[in-house]
């Protein structure tokens, strides 16, 4: 990244931090997967269950996003001793550190949806 002459150091470091955040949490599905796991913390969350309940996600995309989240220590994968074999996913303690961010996004999204649906009121 090219640093501008009038770019304060904290701006550049904040932009880098934002890029890191978006690399881990960005995309259409990662935040939805994390939110799903957070809200179902005491349930068995198998791949098939997640694919069925996260509307619109394909098996291929769920696999990719779960691998990315696992590589970033946000999600834990555990192979269950069942026949047929199934895999359970859970949020890690580190993954839970994103909870405040996700809750703020949910809050903002609700307000935004309300604003768009009630545009004539303003």
MDAnalysis code that builds the backbone (N, CA, C; Angstrom):
import MDAnalysis as mda
import numpy as np

u = mda.Universe.empty(366, n_residues=122, atom_resindex=np.repeat(np.arange(122), 3), trajectory=True)
u.add_TopologyAttr("name", ["N", "CA", "C"] * 122)
u.add_TopologyAttr("resid", np.arange(1, 123))
u.add_TopologyAttr("resname", ["UNK", "UNK", "UNK", "UNK", "UNK", "UNK", "UNK", "UNK", "UNK", "UNK", "UNK", "UNK", "UNK", "UNK", "UNK", "UNK", "UNK", "UNK", "UNK", "UNK", "UNK", "UNK", "UNK", "UNK", "UNK", "UNK", "UNK", "UNK", "UNK", "UNK", "UNK", "UNK", "UNK", "UNK", "UNK", "UNK", "UNK", "UNK", "UNK", "UNK", "UNK", "UNK", "UNK", "UNK", "UNK", "UNK", "UNK", "UNK", "UNK", "UNK", "UNK", "UNK", "UNK", "UNK", "UNK", "UNK", "UNK", "UNK", "UNK", "UNK", "UNK", "UNK", "UNK", "UNK", "UNK", "UNK", "UNK", "UNK", "UNK", "UNK", "UNK", "UNK", "UNK", "UNK", "UNK", "UNK", "UNK", "UNK", "UNK", "UNK", "UNK", "UNK", "UNK", "UNK", "UNK", "UNK", "UNK", "UNK", "UNK", "UNK", "UNK", "UNK", "UNK", "UNK", "UNK", "UNK", "UNK", "UNK", "UNK", "UNK", "UNK", "UNK", "UNK", "UNK", "UNK", "UNK", "UNK", "UNK", "UNK", "UNK", "UNK", "UNK", "UNK", "UNK", "UNK", "UNK", "UNK", "UNK", "UNK", "UNK", "UNK", "UNK"])
u.atoms.positions = np.array([
    [0.844, -1.168, 0.000],
    [0.000, 0.000, 0.000],
    [0.891, 1.233, 0.000],
    [0.615, 2.149, -0.897],
    [1.399, 3.374, -0.993],
    [0.928, 4.367, 0.076],
    [1.865, 4.904, 0.835],
    [1.546, 5.883, 1.867],
    [1.598, 7.279, 1.263],
    [0.550, 8.050, 1.481],
    [0.517, 9.423, 0.995],
    [1.310, 10.309, 1.943],
    [1.864, 11.390, 1.422],
    [2.673, 12.290, 2.243],
    [1.870, 12.923, 3.374],
    [0.614, 13.213, 3.126],
    [-0.205, 13.855, 4.152],
    [-1.101, 12.855, 4.893],
    [-0.788, 11.579, 4.787],
    [-1.574, 10.520, 5.422],
    [-1.066, 10.270, 6.836],
    [-1.849, 10.610, 7.858],
    [-1.378, 10.364, 9.226],
    [-1.163, 8.872, 9.463],
    [-0.156, 8.506, 10.234],
    [0.150, 7.091, 10.464],
    [-1.041, 6.294, 10.997],
    [-1.844, 6.910, 11.867],
    [-2.970, 6.163, 12.426],
    [-4.026, 5.859, 11.359],
    [-4.123, 6.704, 10.331],
    [-5.070, 6.446, 9.254],
    [-4.643, 5.209, 8.472],
    [-3.367, 5.146, 8.116],
    [-2.848, 3.998, 7.383],
    [-2.998, 2.719, 8.200],
    [-2.653, 2.780, 9.484],
    [-2.770, 1.571, 10.300],
    [-4.232, 1.178, 10.485],
    [-5.138, 2.152, 10.565],
    [-6.566, 1.841, 10.665],
    [-7.088, 1.207, 9.381],
    [-6.608, 1.694, 8.249],
    [-7.014, 1.090, 6.976],
    [-6.508, -0.347, 6.868],
    [-5.296, -0.585, 7.320],
    [-4.763, -1.952, 7.312],
    [-5.565, -2.859, 8.250],
    [-5.929, -2.334, 9.414],
    [-6.741, -3.107, 10.348],
    [-8.110, -3.419, 9.742],
    [-8.702, -2.443, 9.054],
    [-9.990, -2.668, 8.400],
    [-9.861, -3.731, 7.318],
    [-8.774, -3.698, 6.554],
    [-8.551, -4.699, 5.516],
    [-8.430, -6.089, 6.140],
    [-7.693, -6.192, 7.249],
    [-7.562, -7.473, 7.943],
    [-8.919, -7.985, 8.398],
    [-9.728, -7.085, 8.950],
    [-11.064, -7.461, 9.408],
    [-11.909, -7.968, 8.253],
    [-11.887, -7.242, 7.149],
    [-12.682, -7.651, 5.992],
    [-12.169, -8.954, 5.388],
    [-10.868, -9.195, 5.453],
    [-10.330, -10.465, 4.965],
    [-10.883, -11.645, 5.761],
    [-11.063, -11.459, 7.065],
    [-11.549, -12.540, 7.928],
    [-13.072, -12.638, 7.890],
    [-13.771, -11.493, 7.935],
    [-15.224, -11.500, 8.096],
    [-15.996, -11.150, 6.836],
    [-15.291, -10.700, 5.808],
    [-15.966, -10.211, 4.610],
    [-16.611, -11.300, 3.778],
    [-17.425, -10.877, 2.856],
    [-18.125, -11.797, 1.977],
    [-19.580, -11.918, 2.382],
    [-20.308, -12.650, 1.603],
    [-21.749, -12.772, 1.790],
    [-22.130, -13.687, 2.955],
    [-21.284, -14.666, 3.294],
    [-21.719, -15.736, 4.183],
    [-21.035, -15.811, 5.539],
    [-19.831, -15.336, 5.686],
    [-19.076, -15.571, 6.923],
    [-19.767, -15.024, 8.159],
    [-20.249, -13.798, 8.096],
    [-20.931, -13.221, 9.252],
    [-22.227, -13.976, 9.561],
    [-22.915, -14.426, 8.525],
    [-24.139, -15.201, 8.742],
    [-23.823, -16.537, 9.419],
    [-22.742, -17.173, 9.000],
    [-22.337, -18.440, 9.621],
    [-21.964, -18.223, 11.079],
    [-21.181, -17.193, 11.358],
    [-20.793, -16.909, 12.744],
    [-22.015, -16.594, 13.600],
    [-22.928, -15.790, 13.076],
    [-24.142, -15.447, 13.820],
    [-24.975, -16.703, 14.078],
    [-25.090, -17.532, 13.073],
    [-25.819, -18.804, 13.206],
    [-25.227, -19.619, 14.356],
    [-23.906, -19.781, 14.365],
    [-23.258, -20.582, 15.410],
    [-23.377, -19.931, 16.782],
    [-23.305, -18.613, 16.851],
    [-23.451, -17.907, 18.129],
    [-24.829, -18.120, 18.729],
    [-25.844, -18.091, 17.888],
    [-27.214, -18.180, 18.386],
    [-27.656, -19.621, 18.619],
    [-26.825, -20.570, 18.250],
    [-27.137, -21.984, 18.448],
    [-25.989, -22.680, 19.179],
    [-25.455, -21.968, 20.154],
    [-24.256, -22.398, 20.862],
    [-24.407, -23.741, 21.567],
    [-25.596, -24.054, 22.074],
    [-25.780, -25.282, 22.843],
    [-26.489, -26.360, 22.030],
    [-26.376, -26.257, 20.726],
    [-26.966, -27.250, 19.836],
    [-25.855, -27.968, 19.083],
    [-26.177, -29.118, 18.534],
    [-25.245, -29.813, 17.642],
    [-25.459, -29.224, 16.252],
    [-24.434, -28.570, 15.734],
    [-24.524, -27.883, 14.442],
    [-23.714, -28.639, 13.404],
    [-24.384, -29.569, 12.736],
    [-23.716, -30.346, 11.701],
    [-23.734, -29.572, 10.388],
    [-22.890, -30.006, 9.475],
    [-22.810, -29.378, 8.161],
    [-24.177, -29.385, 7.488],
    [-24.828, -30.550, 7.460],
    [-26.125, -30.675, 6.783],
    [-27.178, -29.762, 7.415],
    [-27.179, -29.676, 8.737],
    [-28.139, -28.809, 9.424],
    [-27.889, -27.350, 9.047],
    [-26.618, -26.959, 9.034],
    [-26.286, -25.580, 8.682],
    [-26.685, -25.279, 7.242],
    [-26.411, -26.205, 6.345],
    [-26.753, -25.986, 4.942],
    [-28.268, -25.850, 4.773],
    [-29.016, -26.610, 5.519],
    [-30.474, -26.568, 5.447],
    [-31.025, -25.257, 6.036],
    [-30.430, -24.764, 7.120],
    [-30.993, -23.634, 7.851],
    [-30.437, -22.272, 7.442],
    [-29.271, -22.226, 6.814],
    [-28.752, -20.957, 6.292],
    [-29.227, -20.875, 4.845],
    [-30.356, -20.235, 4.674],
    [-31.066, -20.234, 3.397],
    [-30.199, -19.637, 2.283],
    [-30.070, -20.399, 1.199],
    [-29.405, -19.911, 0.004],
    [-27.944, -20.301, -0.145],
    [-27.336, -20.856, 0.890],
    [-25.915, -21.203, 0.787],
    [-25.773, -22.600, 0.179],
    [-24.850, -22.723, -0.753],
    [-24.594, -24.025, -1.372],
    [-23.608, -24.812, -0.525],
    [-23.576, -26.113, -0.721],
    [-22.638, -26.964, 0.007],
    [-21.201, -26.538, -0.284],
    [-20.914, -26.208, -1.522],
    [-19.564, -25.798, -1.909],
    [-19.148, -24.509, -1.187],
    [-20.056, -23.537, -1.138],
    [-19.739, -22.268, -0.489],
    [-19.637, -22.444, 1.022],
    [-20.515, -23.246, 1.619],
    [-20.453, -23.492, 3.055],
    [-19.128, -24.155, 3.411],
    [-18.701, -25.110, 2.616],
    [-17.414, -25.773, 2.835],
    [-16.274, -24.764, 2.796],
    [-16.259, -23.921, 1.765],
    [-15.189, -22.931, 1.613],
    [-15.164, -21.963, 2.793],
    [-16.325, -21.413, 3.141],
    [-16.379, -20.418, 4.208],
    [-16.019, -21.029, 5.563],
    [-16.467, -22.249, 5.833],
    [-16.111, -22.910, 7.088],
    [-14.608, -23.171, 7.167],
    [-13.999, -23.554, 6.052],
    [-12.540, -23.755, 6.035],
    [-11.814, -22.449, 6.325],
    [-12.271, -21.357, 5.715],
    [-11.657, -20.044, 5.964],
    [-11.809, -19.638, 7.426],
    [-13.010, -19.803, 7.972],
    [-13.251, -19.436, 9.369],
    [-12.449, -20.315, 10.323],
    [-12.301, -21.584, 9.988],
    [-11.488, -22.481, 10.812],
    [-10.010, -22.085, 10.745],
    [-9.532, -21.746, 9.569],
    [-8.131, -21.322, 9.409],
    [-7.839, -20.046, 10.204],
    [-8.867, -19.209, 10.381],
    [-8.712, -17.968, 11.142],
    [-9.106, -18.120, 12.607],
    [-9.255, -19.365, 13.058],
    [-9.516, -19.687, 14.477],
    [-10.863, -19.177, 14.972],
    [-11.796, -18.951, 14.056],
    [-13.116, -18.449, 14.433],
    [-14.101, -19.592, 14.702],
    [-13.869, -20.715, 14.047],
    [-14.772, -21.856, 14.103],
    [-13.954, -23.118, 14.381],
    [-14.555, -24.021, 15.136],
    [-13.929, -25.309, 15.444],
    [-14.703, -26.409, 14.714],
    [-13.958, -27.326, 14.114],
    [-14.535, -28.455, 13.382],
    [-14.231, -29.719, 14.158],
    [-15.255, -30.540, 14.378],
    [-15.058, -31.789, 15.106],
    [-15.791, -32.915, 14.383],
    [-15.031, -33.967, 14.028],
    [-15.619, -35.130, 13.384],
    [-16.265, -35.981, 14.475],
    [-17.551, -36.272, 14.303],
    [-18.292, -37.056, 15.287],
    [-18.170, -38.542, 14.984],
    [-18.181, -39.363, 16.009],
    [-18.076, -40.808, 15.869],
    [-19.469, -41.385, 15.632],
    [-20.011, -41.109, 14.451],
    [-21.346, -41.562, 14.087],
    [-21.275, -42.303, 12.763],
    [-22.326, -43.030, 12.470],
    [-22.460, -43.701, 11.173],
    [-23.739, -43.221, 10.529],
    [-23.737, -42.592, 9.379],
    [-22.532, -42.145, 8.687],
    [-21.833, -41.037, 9.479],
    [-20.576, -40.842, 9.149],
    [-19.782, -39.826, 9.833],
    [-20.393, -38.453, 9.587],
    [-20.479, -37.673, 10.646],
    [-20.929, -36.290, 10.499],
    [-19.927, -35.385, 11.193],
    [-19.972, -34.130, 10.825],
    [-19.032, -33.146, 11.341],
    [-19.826, -32.063, 12.043],
    [-19.372, -31.715, 13.246],
    [-20.018, -30.652, 14.025],
    [-19.137, -29.412, 13.992],
    [-19.775, -28.257, 13.896],
    [-19.075, -26.981, 13.915],
    [-19.552, -26.165, 15.105],
    [-18.627, -25.456, 15.715],
    [-18.972, -24.574, 16.825],
    [-18.096, -23.334, 16.748],
    [-18.571, -22.286, 17.375],
    [-17.793, -21.051, 17.408],
    [-16.751, -21.172, 18.515],
    [-15.570, -20.662, 18.263],
    [-14.509, -20.681, 19.272],
    [-14.645, -19.468, 20.188],
    [-13.905, -19.483, 21.272],
    [-13.883, -18.302, 22.146],
    [-13.383, -17.094, 21.366],
    [-12.390, -17.316, 20.521],
    [-11.881, -16.211, 19.703],
    [-12.947, -15.736, 18.712],
    [-13.669, -16.663, 18.113],
    [-14.749, -16.293, 17.205],
    [-15.816, -15.470, 17.895],
    [-16.031, -15.772, 19.156],
    [-17.037, -15.041, 19.941],
    [-16.647, -13.578, 20.151],
    [-15.366, -13.249, 19.981],
    [-14.958, -11.843, 20.125],
    [-15.572, -10.962, 19.040],
    [-16.103, -11.561, 17.992],
    [-16.766, -10.796, 16.928],
    [-18.243, -10.540, 17.244],
    [-18.728, -11.043, 18.362],
    [-20.151, -10.950, 18.682],
    [-20.653, -9.506, 18.727],
    [-19.912, -8.622, 19.363],
    [-20.349, -7.228, 19.459],
    [-20.459, -6.584, 18.075],
    [-19.496, -6.870, 17.217],
    [-19.519, -6.340, 15.849],
    [-20.756, -6.846, 15.125],
    [-21.000, -8.148, 15.231],
    [-22.123, -8.766, 14.526],
    [-23.450, -8.227, 15.052],
    [-23.567, -8.090, 16.364],
    [-24.800, -7.538, 16.931],
    [-25.044, -6.111, 16.461],
    [-23.993, -5.310, 16.346],
    [-24.133, -3.939, 15.829],
    [-24.576, -3.954, 14.362],
    [-24.043, -4.887, 13.586],
    [-24.457, -4.997, 12.185],
    [-25.924, -5.401, 12.072],
    [-26.367, -6.321, 12.921],
    [-27.774, -6.725, 12.934],
    [-28.660, -5.526, 13.283],
    [-28.249, -4.773, 14.300],
    [-28.996, -3.589, 14.731],
    [-29.087, -2.561, 13.599],
    [-27.948, -2.272, 12.970],
    [-27.938, -1.304, 11.878],
    [-28.781, -1.806, 10.699],
    [-28.665, -3.095, 10.380],
    [-29.440, -3.668, 9.281],
    [-30.939, -3.574, 9.517],
    [-31.357, -3.777, 10.750],
    [-32.783, -3.648, 11.083],
    [-33.261, -2.214, 10.894],
    [-32.452, -1.256, 11.359],
    [-32.816, 0.163, 11.187],
    [-32.839, 0.535, 9.706],
    [-31.871, 0.059, 8.956],
    [-31.793, 0.366, 7.526],
    [-33.007, -0.211, 6.793],
    [-33.348, -1.456, 7.085],
    [-34.506, -2.089, 6.443],
    [-35.774, -1.297, 6.762],
    [-35.922, -0.898, 8.021],
    [-37.090, -0.104, 8.428],
    [-37.134, 1.218, 7.662],
    [-35.993, 1.865, 7.532],
    [-35.929, 3.147, 6.813],
    [-36.349, 2.978, 5.365],
    [-35.853, 1.941, 4.714],
    [-36.191, 1.723, 3.314],
    [-37.669, 1.370, 3.126],
    [-38.195, 0.582, 4.043],
    [-39.598, 0.169, 3.936],
    [-40.557, 1.282, 4.297],
    [-40.099, 2.258, 5.063],
    [-40.963, 3.348, 5.518],
    [-40.474, 4.702, 5.014],
    [-39.898, 4.714, 3.827],
    [-39.301, 5.930, 3.276],
    [-40.318, 7.066, 3.182],
    [-41.574, 6.777, 2.928],
    [-42.592, 7.820, 2.778],
    [-42.907, 8.516, 4.096],
    [-42.501, 7.930, 5.209],
    [-42.787, 8.531, 6.505],
    [-41.908, 9.749, 6.777],
    [-40.798, 9.893, 6.092],
    [-39.836, 10.957, 6.401],
    [-39.950, 12.109, 5.451],
])
